[in-house]
């Protein structure tokens, strides 16, 4: 199973969380960023609908797949 890690980092004059190289919006305090990361991590684990998805990979190739709405990653928040 995949694990998504939310890391709390200083960013753009404040604090943010980062997951997979992508930064969240900037928060004034570390605690606000950590709380937002915990919310995002919790939402990531909620199941959804099974549906078709289309995405482009790093080589510019397009793929079509069926995404199982119950196949959710593990999540963790690191300070």
MARKERO-668194 format. One line per 3 residues: number of its first residue (from 1); their letters; for each residue z, x, y of N, C-alpha, C, O. Coordinates in nm, 2 decimals, m for minus. Example, Ala and Ser with C-alpha at 12.3 -4.5 7.8 and 13.67 -1.06 7.14 Angstrom:
! MARKERO-668194
1> AS> 0.78 1.32 m0.57 0.78 1.23 m0.45 0.78 1.32 m0.33 0.85 1.42 m0.33 ~ 0.71 1.28 m0.22 0.71 1.37 m0.11 0.79 1.29 0.00 0.80 1.34 0.11;
//
This chain:
! MARKERO-668194
1> XXX> 0.00 0.08 m0.12 0.00 0.00 0.00 0.00 0.09 0.12 0.06 0.20 0.13 ~ m0.07 0.04 0.23 m0.07 0.12 0.35 0.05 0.10 0.43 0.12 m0.01 0.43 ~ 0.09 0.20 0.50 0.21 0.19 0.60 0.16 0.22 0.74 0.09 0.32 0.76;
4> XXX> 0.19 0.13 0.83 0.16 0.14 0.97 0.29 0.19 1.04 0.39 0.12 1.03 ~ 0.28 0.30 1.11 0.39 0.36 1.18 0.38 0.34 1.33 0.27 0.37 1.38 ~ 0.48 0.28 1.39 0.48 0.26 1.54 0.58 0.37 1.59 0.70 0.37 1.56;
7> XXX> 0.52 0.46 1.67 0.60 0.57 1.72 0.63 0.55 1.87 0.53 0.52 1.95 ~ 0.75 0.56 1.92 0.79 0.55 2.06 0.77 0.68 2.13 0.82 0.78 2.08 ~ 0.69 0.68 2.23 0.65 0.80 2.30 0.65 0.78 2.45 0.63 0.67 2.50;
10> XXX> 0.67 0.89 2.53 0.65 0.88 2.67 0.50 0.87 2.70 0.42 0.94 2.64 ~ 0.47 0.79 2.80 0.33 0.76 2.82 0.30 0.71 2.96 0.37 0.61 3.00 ~ 0.22 0.77 3.04 0.17 0.71 3.16 0.28 0.68 3.26 0.28 0.57 3.32;
13> XXX> 0.38 0.77 3.27 0.49 0.75 3.36 0.60 0.66 3.31 0.69 0.62 3.38 ~ 0.60 0.62 3.18 0.70 0.53 3.12 0.71 0.56 2.98 0.70 0.67 2.93 ~ 0.72 0.45 2.90 0.73 0.46 2.75 0.63 0.36 2.69 0.60 0.25 2.75;
16> XXX> 0.59 0.39 2.57 0.50 0.31 2.50 0.52 0.33 2.35 0.60 0.42 2.31 ~ 0.46 0.25 2.27 0.45 0.28 2.13 0.31 0.31 2.09 0.21 0.26 2.16 ~ 0.29 0.39 1.99 0.16 0.43 1.95 0.15 0.40 1.80 0.24 0.43 1.72;
19> XXX> 0.03 0.35 1.76 0.01 0.32 1.62 m0.14 0.36 1.59 m0.23 0.31 1.66 ~ m0.16 0.45 1.50 m0.29 0.49 1.46 m0.37 0.55 1.57 m0.49 0.53 1.58 ~ m0.30 0.62 1.66 m0.37 0.68 1.78 m0.39 0.59 1.90 m0.45 0.64 2.00;
22> XXX> m0.35 0.47 1.89 m0.37 0.37 2.00 m0.24 0.35 2.06 m0.14 0.32 2.00 ~ m0.24 0.35 2.20 m0.11 0.33 2.27 m0.10 0.18 2.31 m0.20 0.11 2.34 ~ 0.02 0.13 2.32 0.05 0.00 2.37 0.04 0.01 2.53 0.01 0.11 2.58;
25> XXX> 0.07 m0.10 2.59 0.09 m0.10 2.73 0.22 m0.01 2.76 0.30 0.02 2.67 ~ 0.23 0.03 2.89 0.35 0.11 2.93 0.47 0.02 2.96 0.45 m0.08 3.03 ~ 0.58 0.06 2.92 0.71 m0.01 2.95 0.79 0.08 3.04 0.78 0.20 3.03;
28> XXX> 0.88 0.02 3.12 0.97 0.10 3.21 1.07 0.18 3.13 1.10 0.29 3.17 ~ 1.12 0.13 3.02 1.23 0.20 2.95 1.19 0.22 2.80 1.11 0.15 2.74 ~ 1.26 0.32 2.74 1.25 0.35 2.60 1.29 0.22 2.52 1.22 0.19 2.42;
31> XXX> 1.40 0.16 2.56 1.44 0.04 2.49 1.34 m0.07 2.49 1.33 m0.14 2.39 ~ 1.28 m0.10 2.60 1.17 m0.20 2.61 1.06 m0.17 2.51 1.00 m0.26 2.45 ~ 1.01 m0.04 2.51 0.91 0.00 2.42 0.94 m0.01 2.28 0.86 m0.06 2.19;
34> XXX> 1.07 0.02 2.24 1.12 0.01 2.11 1.12 m0.13 2.06 1.09 m0.17 1.95 ~ 1.17 m0.22 2.15 1.18 m0.36 2.12 1.04 m0.42 2.09 1.02 m0.50 2.00 ~ 0.94 m0.38 2.18 0.80 m0.43 2.16 0.74 m0.38 2.03 0.67 m0.45 1.96;
37> XXX> 0.77 m0.25 2.00 0.72 m0.19 1.87 0.78 m0.27 1.75 0.71 m0.29 1.65 ~ 0.91 m0.30 1.76 0.97 m0.38 1.65 0.90 m0.52 1.63 0.88 m0.57 1.52 ~ 0.87 m0.58 1.75 0.81 m0.71 1.74 0.67 m0.70 1.68 0.63 m0.77 1.59;
40> XXX> 0.59 m0.60 1.72 0.46 m0.57 1.67 0.46 m0.54 1.52 0.38 m0.59 1.45 ~ 0.56 m0.46 1.48 0.57 m0.43 1.34 0.60 m0.55 1.26 0.55 m0.57 1.15 ~ 0.68 m0.64 1.31 0.72 m0.76 1.24 0.60 m0.86 1.23 0.57 m0.92 1.12;
43> XXX> 0.52 m0.87 1.34 0.40 m0.95 1.34 0.30 m0.90 1.24 0.22 m0.98 1.18 ~ 0.29 m0.77 1.23 0.19 m0.71 1.14 0.21 m0.75 0.99 0.12 m0.74 0.91 ~ 0.33 m0.78 0.96 0.37 m0.82 0.82 0.35 m0.96 0.79 0.36 m1.00 0.67;
46> XXX> 0.31 m1.05 0.89 0.29 m1.19 0.86 0.16 m1.21 0.80 0.06 m1.16 0.84 ~ 0.16 m1.29 0.69 0.04 m1.33 0.63 m0.05 m1.41 0.71 m0.01 m1.47 0.81 ~ m0.18 m1.42 0.68 m0.27 m1.51 0.75 m0.37 m1.57 0.66 m0.34 m1.58 0.54;
49> XXX> m0.49 m1.60 0.71 m0.59 m1.67 0.63 m0.68 m1.56 0.57 m0.70 m1.45 0.62 ~ m0.73 m1.59 0.45 m0.83 m1.50 0.39 m0.96 m1.54 0.46 m1.00 m1.65 0.46 ~ m1.03 m1.43 0.51 m1.15 m1.46 0.59 m1.24 m1.34 0.58 m1.20 m1.23 0.53;
52> XXX> m1.37 m1.36 0.61 m1.46 m1.25 0.61 m1.45 m1.17 0.74 m1.42 m1.23 0.85 ~ m1.47 m1.04 0.73 m1.46 m0.95 0.85 m1.58 m0.86 0.85 m1.64 m0.83 0.74 ~ m1.62 m0.82 0.97 m1.73 m0.73 0.98 m1.68 m0.61 1.07 m1.62 m0.64 1.18;
55> XXX> m1.70 m0.49 1.03 m1.65 m0.38 1.12 m1.74 m0.26 1.10 m1.82 m0.24 1.01 ~ m1.74 m0.17 1.21 m1.82 m0.05 1.21 m1.73 0.07 1.18 m1.62 0.08 1.24 ~ m1.77 0.16 1.09 m1.69 0.27 1.06 m1.73 0.39 1.15 m1.81 0.37 1.24;
58> XXX> m1.66 0.50 1.13 m1.67 0.62 1.22 m1.81 0.68 1.22 m1.85 0.75 1.31 ~ m1.89 0.64 1.12 m2.03 0.70 1.11 m2.13 0.60 1.16 m2.25 0.62 1.15 ~ m2.08 0.49 1.22 m2.17 0.39 1.28 m2.23 0.29 1.18 m2.32 0.21 1.21;
61> XXX> m2.18 0.29 1.05 m2.22 0.20 0.95 m2.14 0.07 0.96 m2.02 0.07 0.98 ~ m2.21 m0.04 0.94 m2.15 m0.17 0.95 m2.11 m0.22 0.80 m2.19 m0.19 0.71 ~ m2.00 m0.28 0.79 m1.95 m0.33 0.66 m1.91 m0.48 0.67 m1.86 m0.52 0.78;
64> XXX> m1.93 m0.55 0.57 m1.88 m0.69 0.56 m1.78 m0.69 0.44 m1.82 m0.64 0.33 ~ m1.67 m0.75 0.46 m1.57 m0.76 0.35 m1.49 m0.89 0.36 m1.50 m0.96 0.46 ~ m1.42 m0.93 0.26 m1.33 m1.04 0.26 m1.19 m0.98 0.27 m1.15 m0.90 0.19;
67> XXX> m1.12 m1.02 0.38 m0.98 m0.97 0.40 m0.89 m1.08 0.35 m0.88 m1.19 0.39 ~ m0.81 m1.03 0.25 m0.70 m1.12 0.19 m0.59 m1.14 0.29 m0.52 m1.04 0.32 ~ m0.56 m1.26 0.33 m0.46 m1.28 0.43 m0.32 m1.25 0.39 m0.23 m1.24 0.47;
70> XXX> m0.30 m1.23 0.26 m0.17 m1.20 0.21 m0.15 m1.05 0.19 m0.04 m1.00 0.15 ~ m0.25 m0.97 0.21 m0.25 m0.82 0.19 m0.21 m0.76 0.32 m0.29 m0.72 0.40 ~ m0.08 m0.75 0.34 m0.02 m0.69 0.46 0.04 m0.55 0.44 0.09 m0.53 0.33;
73> XXX> 0.03 m0.47 0.54 0.09 m0.33 0.52 0.24 m0.33 0.54 0.30 m0.42 0.59 ~ 0.30 m0.22 0.49 0.43 m0.19 0.52 0.43 m0.14 0.67 0.33 m0.08 0.71 ~ 0.54 m0.16 0.74 0.55 m0.11 0.88 0.68 m0.04 0.90 0.78 m0.07 0.83;
76> XXX> 0.68 0.06 0.99 0.81 0.12 1.03 0.80 0.16 1.18 0.69 0.19 1.23 ~ 0.91 0.17 1.24 0.92 0.22 1.38 0.99 0.35 1.38 1.11 0.36 1.33 ~ 0.93 0.45 1.45 1.00 0.58 1.46 1.02 0.61 1.60 0.94 0.59 1.69;
79> X> 1.14 0.66 1.63 1.17 0.71 1.77 1.14 0.85 1.78 1.16 0.91 1.89;
//
